[in-house]
Amino acid sequence: MGFERRARYGDDPLLPHRTGAPPGEVLAIVNREVYEELDRTTFLTVFYGVLDLPARTLTFARAGHGPLVRYNPKSSQPPQLYEPDGTILGMLDPSFFRIQEETIQVSPGDVLVVWTDGVNECPDGAGDEFGIERVVETIASTRSSNARKVID
């Protein structure tokens, strides 16, 4: 287990990230490691991104995780939803694992929001899931708020 990773990166589990491996590659390595350790009823969802401040870009991948929402309170544009494909970690043999990366430009003032799936899966009083659409609507309603108010 982990022979391929160790051959390339040694015994340091964070080395792929430290060597600048892109998010998709890091998540594929993590999948190889956890696939052998988890039973088939246990899985992980992950959002992993690398923010390049000088280039003002965010490169990210998501393994079964919810989307990224980006908006800028100074813009009239609606929040943008980013959902690159990605397989849940630990569920599929590594030969079937698929992940996409996406790189977006980040402007000064942009707000980037990622949340746990417990937020959109939370049932309302009628037993219906809150849903991603309502999460995005809630985020949009906080346009003039600071980060703390968006979280609350």
C-alpha positions in Angstrom: 0.0 0.0 0.0 1.2 3.5 -0.8 4.3 2.1 -2.7 3.7 4.3 -5.7 3.3 7.4 -3.5 6.4 6.6 -1.5 8.4 6.0 -4.6 7.6 9.4 -5.9 7.2 11.5 -2.7 8.8 9.5 0.1 7.2 9.0 3.5 5.9 12.6 4.0 2.2 12.5 3.4 2.1 16.3 2.7 5.0 16.2 0.2 2.8 16.1 -2.9 1.3 19.4 -1.8 4.7 20.8 -0.7 6.2 20.0 -4.1 3.5 21.9 -5.9 1.5 18.9 -7.2 -1.8 20.2 -8.5 -5.0 19.6 -6.5 -6.2 16.8 -8.8 -3.0 14.9 -8.4 -3.0 15.3 -4.6 -6.6 14.0 -4.4 -5.8 11.0 -6.6 -2.9 10.2 -4.3 -5.2 10.5 -1.3 -7.8 8.3 -2.9 -5.1 5.6 -3.5 -4.2 5.7 0.1 -7.7 5.7 1.7 -9.2 3.2 -0.8 -7.1 0.4 0.8 -7.9 1.5 4.3 -11.7 2.2 4.2 -14.5 -0.3 3.9 -16.8 0.4 0.9 -19.4 2.0 3.1 -17.1 4.8 4.3 -16.0 7.6 2.1 -14.7 11.2 2.1 -15.7 14.3 0.2 -13.0 16.9 -0.2 -12.5 20.4 -1.7 -8.8 21.2 -2.2 -7.6 24.4 -3.7 -4.4 26.3 -4.2 -4.6 30.1 -4.1 -1.8 31.8 -6.2 -1.8 35.3 -4.9 0.7 36.8 -7.4 -1.3 35.4 -10.3 -4.6 36.0 -8.6 -5.9 32.5 -9.5 -7.4 29.6 -7.5 -6.8 26.1 -8.9 -9.1 23.6 -7.2 -10.6 20.1 -7.4 -13.4 18.6 -5.5 -13.9 14.9 -4.8 -17.6 14.5 -4.3 -17.7 17.7 -2.4 -20.2 20.5 -2.9 -19.5 23.4 -5.2 -17.5 26.6 -4.8 -19.5 29.8 -5.0 -17.7 33.1 -5.9 -19.2 36.5 -5.9 -18.0 40.1 -5.5 -20.1 42.4 -3.4 -19.0 45.4 -5.6 -20.3 43.7 -8.8 -23.9 43.3 -10.0 -23.1 39.8 -11.3 -24.9 37.0 -9.5 -22.9 34.5 -7.6 -21.1 32.0 -9.8 -21.2 28.3 -9.1 -18.2 26.1 -9.9 -18.7 22.3 -10.0 -15.8 20.4 -11.7 -16.4 16.7 -11.7 -14.7 14.6 -9.0 -15.2 11.1 -7.6 -15.8 10.6 -3.9 -12.6 9.5 -2.1 -12.3 5.9 -1.0 -15.3 4.5 -2.9 -13.8 3.5 -6.2 -10.7 1.5 -7.1 -8.0 4.1 -8.1 -8.1 2.9 -11.7 -11.6 4.3 -11.9 -11.0 7.5 -9.9 -11.7 10.6 -12.0 -11.1 14.2 -11.0 -11.2 17.5 -12.9 -9.4 20.7 -11.9 -10.6 24.2 -12.5 -8.6 27.4 -12.4 -10.4 30.7 -11.9 -9.3 34.3 -11.8 -9.8 35.9 -8.4 -10.3 39.6 -8.2 -9.8 41.9 -5.2 -13.0 41.8 -3.1 -14.1 38.4 -4.4 -15.8 36.2 -1.8 -15.2 32.4 -2.1 -17.6 30.1 -0.2 -17.3 26.4 0.3 -19.5 24.5 2.9 -20.0 21.1 4.3 -22.8 19.1 2.7 -24.6 19.2 6.0 -25.7 22.7 5.2 -27.5 21.9 1.9 -28.7 18.5 3.1 -30.3 19.9 6.3 -34.0 19.4 6.3 -36.4 22.3 6.8 -39.6 22.1 8.9 -41.4 20.2 6.1 -38.6 17.6 5.8 -37.2 19.0 2.5 -33.5 19.5 2.0 -32.3 23.1 2.2 -30.6 22.5 -1.1 -27.7 24.1 -3.0 -29.9 26.6 -4.7 -31.1 28.0 -1.4 -27.5 28.0 -0.1 -26.5 30.1 -3.1 -29.6 32.4 -2.6 -28.6 32.9 1.1 -25.0 33.7 0.1 -26.3 36.2 -2.5 -28.4 37.9 0.2 -25.3 38.7 2.2 -23.6 40.7 -0.6 -23.2 43.8 1.6 -22.0 41.8 4.6 -18.5 41.0 5.9 -17.2 37.5 6.1 -18.4 36.9 9.6 -22.0 37.7 8.6 -21.8 35.4 5.6 -20.7 32.6 7.9 -23.5 33.3 10.5 
